[in-house]
Amino acid sequence: MQPNDMLKMVRQFFALLSTGTIYTFACLGCGAVFGLVAVWLDRNPYPSALFGLFLPLPPLYFWFSSDGAIRRRLIRLKAMADQKLMTQAQFRRLRHELLNWYIQRQFGGTGLEMPADDSDEHPPKSPPTPATP
């Protein structure tokens, strides 16, 4: 293997790592632990690592999509905006994205997505009620 190829491989590896999420790293870590334990127990590490890859998904999903987790995240975002660690526009965008993510997790794609932030200041008028004949 040429030094250039090795450098290219290392760059690609770090590029892959930079796109990872909390789910990605939790799953990779758990899979690695299960694989290492299987090697230590003199078993085939591949099925154990594969099992470990998917093990963190349900707990993480329920933890991050819980009402309490969303509430804590919104409070932290608001505190960061109040401390001028982010602009109000960034806060509104993150809050909007977080609430849409939460709605998708709780209700699916039902069309309940949050309106754009500018409509928060001027809520839309409710549709007229049909008159009874």
Secondary structure as UniProt FT lines:
FT   HELIX           3..18
FT   HELIX           22..40
FT   TURN            41..42
FT   HELIX           45..54
FT   TURN            55..56
FT   HELIX           57..64
FT   HELIX           67..82
FT   TURN            83..84
FT   HELIX           88..107
FT   HELIX           118..121
//
